[in-house]
Amino acid sequence: MHSKRFRRTALVAGATLALGSYTVYNYDTAYLVFASLQRCSVAANVTCKVAYDYLRHFPELPSEPVSAAEMQQILDQRSLVHLRSAERVKHALMKNGGVYIKLGQHISAMQYVLPLEWCSTMQALQDQNTASSLDDVNKVVCSEFGQTIDEMFSDFDPTPIGVASLAQVHRAVLRSTGELVAVKVQHPTVRKYSDIDIATVSVMFEFIHSVFADFKFMWLSAEMKESLPKELDFRSDKANAEQVLWNFSKRPDIPLAVPRMIRASERVLIMEYVDGKRCDSLEYLKQHNIDPAEVSRQIGRVFAEMTFVDGFLHCDPHPGNMFVRPRHRSETAHGHNFDLVLLDHGLYRQLPPRFRYEYAEMWHAMMRGDQEQIRYWSKRLSGTDLYKLFSTILTGQNWDTIENKELASTTKQASFSMDSMLLQHPNLIAQITEVLASVPPVLLLVLKTNDLLRMVDQKLFADQPLA
C-alpha cells in the first residue's frame, strides 16, 4: 500500500515538475511562475488519477465470444470508469477555469470521438461557470474605457445574465443615451493565464501521446492556440457580428437577428440588449406558439448559408449562443413568428472556396449514397482512405443509412455507442485519431459545429413525433 502511494505521489510530483518547469522556462515573471505551478499541479493530479483508474479498472473488450450478460457487465464497468473519470476532469477544469473550461466545452461537442459519458458530463460547462465579482468587473471596465461603471451606466445589474468561460454579460443602461444594453466583460484573470494554460495543455497532450501512441489530439491544443487570442479580443467579436449582419442583410427571408454592436475594446463589449430565451427552451417556445421543428429548419438554413454561400462560419452554436425572440408575423419581412438571435461572435472561421466546393460535393455524394464519389471526396477532404468512418463522423449516422441512400429521409436519431462500434472495429480509436490528425484545421471546427447543431436538434425534437 505504501509503495503504491509513494509511486502515485512521485508520479504526480514528477508530472507537476515537468509541466511547471516548461512554463517557468518560458514565463519568468514571479506570479506567473507561481500560478503555473499551482494550475499545473491540478492538471497533473487529475491526469494521474484518471490514468490510474483506466489502467486498473477499465476492462478490455473480449477477444473471444461471451454471453450477452457478460458483455453487458463489461460495458457497464467501462461506462462507470468513463463517468468517474469525466467527473474528476470536469471538477479540475472548473477549479482552474478560463482556458480549461473552454477545453471542456470543446470535449462536450466531440460526440464523434469520445464516449457519451465524457460528452454529457462536459456539457454542464457550457453554462455553469464561475462569475467574477462586481468589483473585478468594475476594474476591467475602468481599465478599458477610463470610466467606472457608475460613470458609464445609469443602471447596471450586478447579477450577470450569463456567465461563460471567458466572460460574463450584464444588463445595463447607458448614461449617455438611456439605451438598454448588454455589457460583455472578460474575466480579469483569463488573459493573464491564457499562455500558461495553453502551454500546459499542449505539454500534457504531448505527454499522453508519448505514453499512448494512439492519442493524436495535439490538434486540439493547436486549435486553441489559434482561436483563443481572437476570442480574447472583443474587437474581433464586434467585427464578426457586423460582418454576419451585412452577409444576411441580402436575405431578409431568413429570421436571423444579430445584436447591434455599440462599442468594443479588447476586454469589454457593449451591444444592444435583446430579449428572448435559449432556442432549446421548449416550454418557452410552447408559450409563444413557436414550432420547434421550424426553429430547427431555420437554424439549418442559417448555418447552410454560412457554410456554403458566405464561407464565414460561426463555430460555437451551442444553445446558450442562440436565442429565440417572439415576433408578430405581420411585422417581419421573413414571415415567421420568431427571430433566431445569434450571440457570442468570438469564434469564426473563413472557409476557402475550394474547401466549400469539396465539402458540398461530399455531402451531395452522401445524400445520394454514391460510394465511389464518397470515397473520392472523402480522400480530398480528409487525406485518408477511411471514407466510411469519415462519413459517419460527418453525418452522425451509421454507414448503413448512408449506403442505403436513406440519409435524406431517415427519422432515426443520430446516435451510436462507441463501445458497440469498438466490438465491430477494435482499432476504431486509432482510425478516428488518424482521420482527425489528417484533416485540415478548418474542417475540425466544421465538425465541431456540426455536432453542436445536432445536439441542438436533439433537444428541439425531444418531444416531437418521430415523423
LUMDOMI-125188 format. One record per residue (C-alpha): z, y, x. Coordinates in steps of 0.1 Angstrom, whole numbers, plus 5000, padded with zeros to 4 digits. Layout:
<pts>
+------+------+------+
:   zz :   yy :   xx :
+------+------+------+
:    Z :    Y :    X :
...
+------+------+------+
</pts>
This chain:
<pts>
+------+------+------+
:   zz :   yy :   xx :
+------+------+------+
: 5000 : 5000 : 5000 :
: 5010 : 5024 : 5028 :
: 4979 : 5015 : 5047 :
: 4957 : 5023 : 5017 :
: 4975 : 5056 : 5011 :
: 4970 : 5065 : 5047 :
: 4933 : 5057 : 5047 :
: 4928 : 5077 : 5015 :
: 4947 : 5107 : 5029 :
: 4928 : 5105 : 5061 :
: 4895 : 5104 : 5042 :
: 4904 : 5134 : 5021 :
: 4916 : 5153 : 5052 :
: 4885 : 5144 : 5071 :
: 4862 : 5155 : 5044 :
: 4881 : 5187 : 5039 :
: 4880 : 5195 : 5076 :
: 4843 : 5188 : 5078 :
: 4834 : 5210 : 5048 :
: 4858 : 5237 : 5059 :
: 4846 : 5237 : 5095 :
: 4810 : 5240 : 5083 :
: 4818 : 5270 : 5062 :
: 4841 : 5286 : 5088 :
: 4813 : 5283 : 5113 :
: 4790 : 5303 : 5090 :
: 4816 : 5327 : 5074 :
: 4842 : 5340 : 5098 :
: 4859 : 5366 : 5075 :
: 4896 : 5356 : 5071 :
: 4898 : 5355 : 5034 :
: 4865 : 5336 : 5031 :
: 4878 : 5310 : 5056 :
: 4910 : 5305 : 5035 :
: 4890 : 5304 : 5003 :
: 4866 : 5279 : 5018 :
: 4893 : 5255 : 5029 :
: 4910 : 5257 : 4995 :
: 4879 : 5252 : 4974 :
: 4865 : 5226 : 4998 :
: 4898 : 5206 : 4995 :
: 4894 : 5205 : 4957 :
: 4858 : 5193 : 4961 :
: 4866 : 5168 : 4988 :
: 4896 : 5154 : 4970 :
: 4877 : 5147 : 4938 :
: 4848 : 5132 : 4957 :
: 4870 : 5107 : 4974 :
: 4888 : 5097 : 4942 :
: 4855 : 5092 : 4924 :
: 4840 : 5072 : 4953 :
: 4871 : 5050 : 4955 :
: 4871 : 5044 : 4917 :
: 4834 : 5034 : 4917 :
: 4839 : 5012 : 4948 :
: 4869 : 4993 : 4934 :
: 4864 : 4992 : 4897 :
: 4827 : 4996 : 4889 :
: 4812 : 4961 : 4883 :
: 4777 : 4952 : 4894 :
: 4752 : 4940 : 4868 :
: 4750 : 4902 : 4869 :
: 4720 : 4887 : 4887 :
: 4722 : 4856 : 4865 :
: 4721 : 4854 : 4827 :
: 4755 : 4858 : 4810 :
: 4767 : 4857 : 4774 :
: 4763 : 4888 : 4752 :
: 4801 : 4892 : 4751 :
: 4804 : 4890 : 4788 :
: 4776 : 4916 : 4793 :
: 4793 : 4939 : 4768 :
: 4826 : 4937 : 4786 :
: 4808 : 4946 : 4819 :
: 4791 : 4976 : 4802 :
: 4823 : 4987 : 4787 :
: 4841 : 4987 : 4821 :
: 4812 : 5006 : 4836 :
: 4814 : 5032 : 4809 :
: 4852 : 5036 : 4814 :
: 4846 : 5043 : 4851 :
: 4818 : 5068 : 4843 :
: 4840 : 5086 : 4818 :
: 4871 : 5086 : 4840 :
: 4851 : 5100 : 4870 :
: 4833 : 5126 : 4849 :
: 4866 : 5139 : 4836 :
: 4880 : 5142 : 4871 :
: 4850 : 5161 : 4883 :
: 4850 : 5184 : 4853 :
: 4886 : 5194 : 4859 :
: 4878 : 5200 : 4896 :
: 4847 : 5221 : 4887 :
: 4868 : 5242 : 4862 :
: 4895 : 5247 : 4889 :
: 4870 : 5261 : 4914 :
: 4850 : 5279 : 4887 :
: 4819 : 5301 : 4894 :
: 4791 : 5281 : 4910 :
: 4809 : 5248 : 4904 :
: 4807 : 5255 : 4866 :
: 4770 : 5261 : 4870 :
: 4767 : 5228 : 4887 :
: 4785 : 5210 : 4859 :
: 4763 : 5228 : 4833 :
: 4732 : 5215 : 4852 :
: 4746 : 5180 : 4852 :
: 4751 : 5182 : 4814 :
: 4714 : 5187 : 4810 :
: 4704 : 5157 : 4832 :
: 4702 : 5131 : 4805 :
: 4671 : 5117 : 4820 :
: 4690 : 5108 : 4853 :
: 4727 : 5104 : 4846 :
: 4748 : 5082 : 4823 :
: 4756 : 5096 : 4789 :
: 4793 : 5098 : 4798 :
: 4786 : 5123 : 4825 :
: 4763 : 5145 : 4805 :
: 4785 : 5146 : 4774 :
: 4817 : 5153 : 4794 :
: 4800 : 5182 : 4812 :
: 4787 : 5197 : 4780 :
: 4821 : 5212 : 4775 :
: 4814 : 5235 : 4805 :
: 4786 : 5252 : 4786 :
: 4810 : 5274 : 4766 :
: 4845 : 5266 : 4779 :
: 4850 : 5289 : 4808 :
: 4880 : 5310 : 4821 :
: 4879 : 5346 : 4812 :
: 4886 : 5374 : 4837 :
: 4914 : 5398 : 4828 :
: 4906 : 5432 : 4813 :
: 4919 : 5449 : 4845 :
: 4894 : 5429 : 4866 :
: 4866 : 5438 : 4841 :
: 4875 : 5475 : 4844 :
: 4874 : 5473 : 4882 :
: 4839 : 5458 : 4881 :
: 4826 : 5484 : 4856 :
: 4841 : 5512 : 4877 :
: 4827 : 5499 : 4910 :
: 4792 : 5496 : 4894 :
: 4790 : 5528 : 4874 :
: 4817 : 5550 : 4889 :
: 4834 : 5553 : 4855 :
: 4862 : 5534 : 4838 :
: 4859 : 5515 : 4806 :
: 4877 : 5543 : 4787 :
: 4853 : 5569 : 4802 :
: 4822 : 5550 : 4792 :
: 4831 : 5535 : 4759 :
: 4849 : 5549 : 4728 :
: 4858 : 5514 : 4718 :
: 4860 : 5482 : 4740 :
: 4872 : 5449 : 4726 :
: 4895 : 5434 : 4752 :
: 4888 : 5399 : 4739 :
: 4853 : 5387 : 4751 :
: 4829 : 5374 : 4725 :
: 4815 : 5349 : 4751 :
: 4826 : 5336 : 4784 :
: 4802 : 5319 : 4808 :
: 4805 : 5306 : 4844 :
: 4792 : 5338 : 4860 :
: 4801 : 5365 : 4835 :
: 4816 : 5373 : 4801 :
: 4805 : 5396 : 4773 :
: 4825 : 5422 : 4754 :
: 4817 : 5441 : 4722 :
: 4819 : 5479 : 4727 :
: 4808 : 5513 : 4715 :
: 4791 : 5537 : 4739 :
: 4809 : 5570 : 4741 :
: 4777 : 5589 : 4749 :
: 4757 : 5578 : 4718 :
: 4781 : 5559 : 4695 :
: 4759 : 5529 : 4697 :
: 4774 : 5494 : 4692 :
: 4766 : 5474 : 4724 :
: 4773 : 5441 : 4742 :
: 4786 : 5445 : 4777 :
: 4780 : 5417 : 4801 :
: 4803 : 5418 : 4831 :
: 4802 : 5395 : 4861 :
: 4834 : 5377 : 4871 :
: 4848 : 5395 : 4902 :
: 4851 : 5365 : 4925 :
: 4817 : 5349 : 4918 :
: 4796 : 5369 : 4942 :
: 4824 : 5368 : 4968 :
: 4824 : 5330 : 4969 :
: 4789 : 5321 : 4960 :
: 4776 : 5315 : 4995 :
: 4806 : 5294 : 5003 :
: 4803 : 5273 : 4972 :
: 4766 : 5267 : 4977 :
: 4772 : 5256 : 5013 :
: 4800 : 5233 : 5002 :
: 4779 : 5217 : 4975 :
: 4750 : 5212 : 5000 :
: 4772 : 5196 : 5026 :
: 4787 : 5173 : 5000 :
: 4753 : 5162 : 4987 :
: 4742 : 5155 : 5023 :
: 4774 : 5135 : 5030 :
: 4769 : 5114 : 4999 :
: 4733 : 5108 : 5008 :
: 4743 : 5096 : 5043 :
: 4766 : 5070 : 5026 :
: 4744 : 5061 : 4996 :
: 4708 : 5062 : 5007 :
: 4695 : 5062 : 4971 :
: 4713 : 5095 : 4964 :
: 4685 : 5121 : 4968 :
: 4697 : 5150 : 4948 :
: 4696 : 5176 : 4976 :
: 4670 : 5193 : 4954 :
: 4699 : 5203 : 4931 :
: 4716 : 5224 : 4958 :
: 4682 : 5238 : 4969 :
: 4676 : 5249 : 4933 :
: 4710 : 5266 : 4932 :
: 4702 : 5284 : 4964 :
: 4670 : 5298 : 4949 :
: 4683 : 5306 : 4914 :
: 4718 : 5319 : 4919 :
: 4710 : 5351 : 4937 :
: 4687 : 5361 : 4909 :
: 4713 : 5352 : 4882 :
: 4739 : 5372 : 4901 :
: 4718 : 5404 : 4899 :
: 4718 : 5416 : 4863 :
: 4689 : 5439 : 4870 :
: 4668 : 5408 : 4870 :
: 4683 : 5398 : 4837 :
: 4672 : 5432 : 4823 :
: 4637 : 5429 : 4838 :
: 4632 : 5394 : 4825 :
: 4643 : 5403 : 4789 :
: 4619 : 5432 : 4789 :
: 4590 : 5410 : 4801 :
: 4596 : 5385 : 4774 :
: 4598 : 5412 : 4748 :
: 4564 : 5425 : 4759 :
: 4549 : 5390 : 4760 :
: 4559 : 5383 : 4724 :
: 4550 : 5417 : 4711 :
: 4515 : 5404 : 4707 :
: 4527 : 5375 : 4685 :
: 4545 : 5391 : 4655 :
: 4543 : 5359 : 4635 :
: 4569 : 5343 : 4658 :
: 4605 : 5352 : 4647 :
: 4618 : 5359 : 4682 :
: 4642 : 5387 : 4689 :
: 4654 : 5399 : 4723 :
: 4683 : 5424 : 4725 :
: 4672 : 5458 : 4738 :
: 4684 : 5464 : 4774 :
: 4701 : 5498 : 4778 :
: 4715 : 5499 : 4813 :
: 4719 : 5474 : 4842 :
: 4735 : 5473 : 4876 :
: 4740 : 5442 : 4898 :
: 4771 : 5431 : 4881 :
: 4771 : 5449 : 4847 :
: 4745 : 5448 : 4819 :
: 4747 : 5469 : 4787 :
: 4725 : 5458 : 4759 :
: 4720 : 5461 : 4721 :
: 4746 : 5442 : 4701 :
: 4730 : 5415 : 4679 :
: 4750 : 5398 : 4652 :
: 4744 : 5362 : 4645 :
: 4756 : 5327 : 4653 :
: 4746 : 5298 : 4676 :
: 4714 : 5281 : 4665 :
: 4733 : 5248 : 4661 :
: 4759 : 5262 : 4637 :
: 4748 : 5240 : 4607 :
: 4774 : 5254 : 4584 :
: 4763 : 5290 : 4591 :
: 4726 : 5280 : 4586 :
: 4736 : 5264 : 4552 :
: 4755 : 5295 : 4541 :
: 4724 : 5317 : 4547 :
: 4699 : 5292 : 4533 :
: 4682 : 5287 : 4566 :
: 4664 : 5254 : 4572 :
: 4675 : 5237 : 4605 :
: 4641 : 5220 : 4607 :
: 4624 : 5254 : 4605 :
: 4647 : 5267 : 4632 :
: 4637 : 5237 : 4654 :
: 4600 : 5243 : 4648 :
: 4603 : 5280 : 4658 :
: 4622 : 5271 : 4689 :
: 4594 : 5247 : 4698 :
: 4568 : 5275 : 4692 :
: 4587 : 5300 : 4714 :
: 4590 : 5276 : 4743 :
: 4555 : 5263 : 4740 :
: 4542 : 5299 : 4742 :
: 4564 : 5305 : 4772 :
: 4553 : 5273 : 4790 :
: 4516 : 5270 : 4782 :
: 4505 : 5306 : 4774 :
: 4526 : 5331 : 4793 :
: 4538 : 5309 : 4821 :
: 4571 : 5328 : 4820 :
: 4598 : 5303 : 4810 :
: 4635 : 5308 : 4800 :
: 4651 : 5278 : 4818 :
: 4686 : 5278 : 4802 :
: 4681 : 5274 : 4765 :
: 4714 : 5258 : 4755 :
: 4728 : 5267 : 4720 :
: 4750 : 5294 : 4734 :
: 4720 : 5313 : 4745 :
: 4700 : 5310 : 4712 :
: 4714 : 5327 : 4682 :
: 4701 : 5328 : 4646 :
: 4702 : 5361 : 4627 :
: 4696 : 5361 : 4589 :
: 4668 : 5383 : 4576 :
: 4651 : 5391 : 4543 :
: 4616 : 5377 : 4544 :
: 4601 : 5408 : 4529 :
: 4615 : 5429 : 4557 :
: 4599 : 5409 : 4585 :
: 4564 : 5407 : 4599 :
: 4568 : 5369 : 4606 :
: 4578 : 5360 : 4570 :
: 4609 : 5339 : 4579 :
: 4644 : 5344 : 4567 :
: 4658 : 5345 : 4602 :
: 4653 : 5357 : 4637 :
: 4658 : 5335 : 4667 :
: 4677 : 5357 : 4692 :
: 4672 : 5347 : 4728 :
: 4701 : 5356 : 4751 :
: 4710 : 5354 : 4788 :
: 4678 : 5361 : 4807 :
: 4690 : 5354 : 4842 :
: 4672 : 5322 : 4849 :
: 4634 : 5322 : 4845 :
: 4605 : 5306 : 4863 :
: 4570 : 5318 : 4867 :
: 4547 : 5288 : 4861 :
: 4515 : 5289 : 4881 :
: 4482 : 5285 : 4861 :
: 4473 : 5252 : 4878 :
: 4507 : 5237 : 4870 :
: 4504 : 5248 : 4834 :
: 4470 : 5232 : 4831 :
: 4481 : 5199 : 4847 :
: 4513 : 5198 : 4826 :
: 4493 : 5204 : 4794 :
: 4469 : 5176 : 4803 :
: 4498 : 5153 : 4810 :
: 4512 : 5160 : 4775 :
: 4478 : 5156 : 4759 :
: 4474 : 5122 : 4776 :
: 4509 : 5110 : 4764 :
: 4502 : 5122 : 4729 :
: 4470 : 5101 : 4729 :
: 4487 : 5071 : 4746 :
: 4458 : 5072 : 4772 :
: 4474 : 5051 : 4800 :
: 4447 : 5059 : 4826 :
: 4449 : 5096 : 4821 :
: 4487 : 5094 : 4820 :
: 4486 : 5077 : 4854 :
: 4462 : 5103 : 4868 :
: 4480 : 5134 : 4856 :
: 4514 : 5119 : 4865 :
: 4502 : 5114 : 4901 :
: 4490 : 5150 : 4902 :
: 4523 : 5164 : 4889 :
: 4550 : 5141 : 4904 :
: 4533 : 5128 : 4935 :
: 4543 : 5093 : 4927 :
: 4528 : 5062 : 4910 :
: 4558 : 5058 : 4887 :
: 4539 : 5071 : 4857 :
: 4558 : 5051 : 4831 :
: 4592 : 5063 : 4843 :
: 4578 : 5099 : 4847 :
: 4566 : 5098 : 4811 :
: 4600 : 5086 : 4799 :
: 4617 : 5114 : 4817 :
: 4593 : 5140 : 4803 :
: 4595 : 5128 : 4767 :
: 4629 : 5112 : 4763 :
: 4612 : 5083 : 4746 :
: 4607 : 5047 : 4757 :
: 4574 : 5038 : 4772 :
: 4565 : 5016 : 4743 :
: 4565 : 5046 : 4720 :
: 4540 : 5064 : 4743 :
: 4518 : 5033 : 4749 :
: 4516 : 5026 : 4712 :
: 4504 : 5062 : 4705 :
: 4535 : 5069 : 4684 :
: 4547 : 5099 : 4703 :
: 4533 : 5124 : 4678 :
: 4546 : 5105 : 4647 :
: 4578 : 5088 : 4658 :
: 4610 : 5097 : 4639 :
: 4632 : 5078 : 4665 :
: 4659 : 5099 : 4681 :
: 4652 : 5104 : 4718 :
: 4679 : 5083 : 4734 :
: 4682 : 5054 : 4758 :
: 4710 : 5038 : 4777 :
: 4709 : 5040 : 4815 :
: 4728 : 5006 : 4816 :
: 4704 : 4988 : 4793 :
: 4674 : 5002 : 4814 :
: 4691 : 4990 : 4846 :
: 4692 : 4955 : 4831 :
: 4654 : 4956 : 4830 :
: 4648 : 4976 : 4862 :
: 4676 : 4971 : 4888 :
: 4661 : 4997 : 4911 :
: 4659 : 5023 : 4884 :
: 4682 : 5048 : 4900 :
: 4662 : 5047 : 4932 :
: 4630 : 5052 : 4913 :
: 4644 : 5082 : 4894 :
: 4656 : 5099 : 4925 :
: 4622 : 5092 : 4941 :
: 4605 : 5109 : 4913 :
: 4628 : 5139 : 4912 :
: 4627 : 5143 : 4950 :
: 4589 : 5143 : 4949 :
: 4581 : 5167 : 4921 :
: 4575 : 5204 : 4928 :
: 4607 : 5225 : 4923 :
: 4592 : 5244 : 4893 :
: 4589 : 5211 : 4874 :
: 4626 : 5203 : 4879 :
: 4636 : 5234 : 4859 :
: 4610 : 5225 : 4833 :
: 4625 : 5190 : 4830 :
: 4660 : 5206 : 4826 :
: 4646 : 5230 : 4799 :
: 4630 : 5200 : 4781 :
: 4663 : 5182 : 4780 :
: 4683 : 5212 : 4768 :
: 4658 : 5217 : 4740 :
: 4661 : 5180 : 4730 :
: 4699 : 5184 : 4728 :
: 4695 : 5214 : 4705 :
: 4671 : 5194 : 4683 :
: 4695 : 5165 : 4681 :
: 4722 : 5189 : 4668 :
: 4699 : 5207 : 4643 :
: 4687 : 5174 : 4628 :
: 4722 : 5158 : 4628 :
: 4725 : 5158 : 4590 :
: 4688 : 5158 : 4581 :
: 4668 : 5130 : 4565 :
: 4650 : 5107 : 4590 :
: 4616 : 5119 : 4579 :
+------+------+------+
</pts>
